[in-house]
Structure formats: structure tokens, C-alpha cells
Amino acid sequence: MKACGLPLCFPEISEEYEINGIYNPNFAGNIKSKDIVKNDFSFDENGQIYILTGANSGGKTAFLRAVGISQVLFQLGLPIPAKSAKMQIFGNIFSHFSSQIRDINGGRFENECRAIMSFYKDITSDSLLLLDEMFSTTSAFEGVIVATHMLEKLAKIGCKCIYTTHMHDLAYKIEELNSKKETKSRLDSLSAQVVGEFCTYKILRKRETYGSLAEAICRKYGFVD
């Protein structure tokens, strides 16, 4: 990373959680260092569970992986790909990526549920969850319902979580979930920024106001005039 001119830091062990200039180190060597986008991120009293929405190819999964890689490196006592950081040590780190689900018995949604239940019972308030496109293997309508129930349970447990999704309606459930009396982890929005039809790969702490840009991507490859 240093040879590429990219920052590395040893995080301060803290009850606070704030990372400045985090990036995905997998891009080093494939993208010019100056073009690798860096983001700031924090868990705080107003956001312990984040719903991250935004355009296709907007950087959501890359950001999620950057947080996961940084947390693992930190807990191994190694420097992380960021400019500076204060981080807490988690008892468990769980991840789920829908792209890794394989049909074994039943359909993709059933296999996805099976994969989730393999760690669901072990989630505590001392856990970090990194969830990528969970419940995208069923209809958006049903996916939002199922995801809302799951997020409600996670909020009651009091864990930390980042959930990337194209189910944009899920972000509109945040106020409802935060109003629950048993909520221990408050929910907030993150979004992958888009300017016009161009992705900046910046992750902003706000609710997105645009779609997934699927039509723009199809137009890029000649599927749409």
C-alpha cells in the first residue's frame, strides 16, 4: 500500500468508532492510487445499523468489503487501509454476500435463509454484521417485509451492522424501526453518490434520492437506445 502511495494507519482502540479515508485495498495495482476513492465512516449514537442504498456499480459492495477488511486487520493488530481511525474490538464479525449463495437443496431464497441462520443465533450486542444484498433473491415487495423483520430483531439485540440493498423502500422503514421501544441500535441511511448518471463512489450519510441507474448501464452496453 505504501509503495502505491496509499495511506495506512494503526487505529486507536476505543469505544468510539470513526474511520477517516477508508478505501478498499483490493483496488491497489488495478486502479491508479490517486483515483481510488476514500470515504469517512462512523458508528455513533444515531447510527449503529446502516441501510446503504444507491446505484448499480456505485461502490456499495466495495465499501462494505473495505470496512470488513479493515476490521479484520485491526483485530489482528495490523495497519488498516485508511488515513486515521478509532475502532472497537468486536467479539464476532459476520458477513453475508448473496453472490456466494449456491443452490444446494431448495431455491436460492431458501438457501440464503439457511446461510443466514448458520450465524443468526450467535449474534450479540458485541457483533458486527456486514450484509450485502440480503433477501435480493425474492421479490422486492417480499424482500422489504422480511428484511424489516430482521432489522427490527437486530436493533433489539443492539449490534452494529451495514446492510447494502437495492430495495430502496427499505430505507423508508428507518423511522418506524427507530420508534420501537425495544430498539437498542438506531438505524440510519447511507447512499452511494451519483452525479447525473455518473457514480462518484463516495458513500454519503443521507438517504438517496435516485434509483439504481439500471437503464443507464443498459444504455452503456447497447441494450437500450
ChimeraX attribute file (.defattr): number of C-alpha atoms within 10 A of each C-alpha:
attribute: neighborCount
match mode: 1-to-1
recipient: residues
	/A:1	13
	/A:2	8
	/A:3	8
	/A:4	11
	/A:5	11
	/A:6	16
	/A:7	17
	/A:8	17
	/A:9	14
	/A:10	18
	/A:11	24
	/A:12	15
	/A:13	14
	/A:14	12
	/A:15	11
	/A:16	15
	/A:17	18
	/A:18	18
	/A:19	22
	/A:20	16
	/A:21	16
	/A:22	23
	/A:23	27
	/A:24	24
	/A:25	18
	/A:26	12
	/A:27	14
	/A:28	16
	/A:29	10
	/A:30	8
	/A:31	10
	/A:32	11
	/A:33	15
	/A:34	10
	/A:35	8
	/A:36	16
	/A:37	17
	/A:38	19
	/A:39	19
	/A:40	18
	/A:41	18
	/A:42	16
	/A:43	19
	/A:44	15
	/A:45	11
	/A:46	12
	/A:47	19
	/A:48	21
	/A:49	25
	/A:50	25
	/A:51	28
	/A:52	32
	/A:53	31
	/A:54	28
	/A:55	24
	/A:56	18
	/A:57	15
	/A:58	22
	/A:59	21
	/A:60	26
	/A:61	21
	/A:62	17
	/A:63	25
	/A:64	20
	/A:65	19
	/A:66	21
	/A:67	22
	/A:68	19
	/A:69	17
	/A:70	24
	/A:71	21
	/A:72	15
	/A:73	15
	/A:74	22
	/A:75	17
	/A:76	9
	/A:77	11
	/A:78	15
	/A:79	15
	/A:80	28
	/A:81	28
	/A:82	25
	/A:83	19
	/A:84	19
	/A:85	26
	/A:86	16
	/A:87	22
	/A:88	18
	/A:89	17
	/A:90	16
	/A:91	12
	/A:92	14
	/A:93	18
	/A:94	16
	/A:95	17
	/A:96	18
	/A:97	15
	/A:98	18
	/A:99	10
	/A:100	9
	/A:101	16
	/A:102	12
	/A:103	12
	/A:104	9
	/A:105	9
	/A:106	9
	/A:107	12
	/A:108	18
	/A:109	19
	/A:110	16
	/A:111	18
	/A:112	22
	/A:113	14
	/A:114	14
	/A:115	17
	/A:116	16
	/A:117	11
	/A:118	9
	/A:119	14
	/A:120	14
	/A:121	8
	/A:122	10
	/A:123	18
	/A:124	17
	/A:125	17
	/A:126	15
	/A:127	18
	/A:128	23
	/A:129	19
	/A:130	21
	/A:131	22
	/A:132	22
	/A:133	19
	/A:134	24
	/A:135	23
	/A:136	19
	/A:137	18
	/A:138	15
	/A:139	11
	/A:140	16
	/A:141	11
	/A:142	13
	/A:143	17
	/A:144	21
	/A:145	13
	/A:146	14
	/A:147	18
	/A:148	18
	/A:149	11
	/A:150	13
	/A:151	22
	/A:152	21
	/A:153	17
	/A:154	23
	/A:155	23
	/A:156	19
	/A:157	18
	/A:158	20
	/A:159	21
	/A:160	25
	/A:161	25
	/A:162	25
	/A:163	24
	/A:164	24
	/A:165	25
	/A:166	20
	/A:167	23
	/A:168	21
	/A:169	13
	/A:170	21
	/A:171	23
	/A:172	12
	/A:173	17
	/A:174	20
	/A:175	12
	/A:176	11
	/A:177	21
	/A:178	18
	/A:179	10
	/A:180	13
	/A:181	8
	/A:182	14
	/A:183	17
	/A:184	19
	/A:185	27
	/A:186	25
	/A:187	26
	/A:188	21
	/A:189	21
	/A:190	23
	/A:191	26
	/A:192	26
	/A:193	25
	/A:194	21
	/A:195	8
	/A:196	8
	/A:197	11
	/A:198	12
	/A:199	17
	/A:200	13
	/A:201	22
	/A:202	18
	/A:203	23
	/A:204	16
	/A:205	19
	/A:206	15
	/A:207	19
	/A:208	20
	/A:209	11
	/A:210	17
	/A:211	15
	/A:212	19
	/A:213	19
	/A:214	12
	/A:215	12
	/A:216	16
	/A:217	16
	/A:218	12
	/A:219	12
	/A:220	11
	/A:221	9
	/A:222	9
	/A:223	10
	/A:224	10
	/A:225	9
